[in-house]
C-alpha cells in the first residue's frame, strides 16, 4: 500500500518560510519507514522521511498492510519554531493511518502560526528621553473575559522588549519611584498583523 503525506504551513497573517520537515513514519511494531533511492522499507533504526512544506505530495509506496503512525519531528517544546511567529497548538503534527493492499491513504500535516510583534517599553521623563529607574509597571492584554496580566517589572534606564500576539494591550504604572507622582493614565496600544499601533 501507499501513504501520501502532504505538509502545509499556515499563518493568521502572512506565511512563514519553511522548506522541508522531517517526519517519523512507524508501524505498529515500532519499525521506521526508511527511504533509500526512492525505495521504502521498514527498519529498526530511528530514521526520518523528508517532506516538502509546500503541499507537495510525498508518496511512500510498497508498504506492508497495517496501521502506521505519522509524526512530524518537533523540538522539546512540541513546536516547529519559525522566527517572528508562534506555533499554534491547533496544528496537526501527528496521527494514524491504515494502509491496505493496492490502495493509497492520505495524511495531511498542517502547521498553523501566529505572527508576532516586537515592542520596546520604557519609563522616561516627561520632558526628556532619560529612563526612570524604579517605576513598577504592568503590561496587560485585554480579553473578552477581562484583563490578562502579561508581566510586571521594575523600570531601569534600559528599554524592555516584549514579543506579542495580535490584540489590544495597555501599560499601567503600579507604583512610582521616590520623587515621582504615579501616572493615573494607562497607555494603550494594539497589535495587528505583527504591527503596533496606538
PyMOL commands that set and color helices and strands:
alter all, ss='L'
color gray80, all
select strands_A, chain A and resi 2-11+20-27+32-36+39-43+49-52+58-60+66-72+85-87+94-99+104-115+117-121+136-143+146-154+160-164+167-175+187-192+195-197
alter strands_A, ss='S'
color yellow, strands_A
deselect
rebuild
show_as cartoon
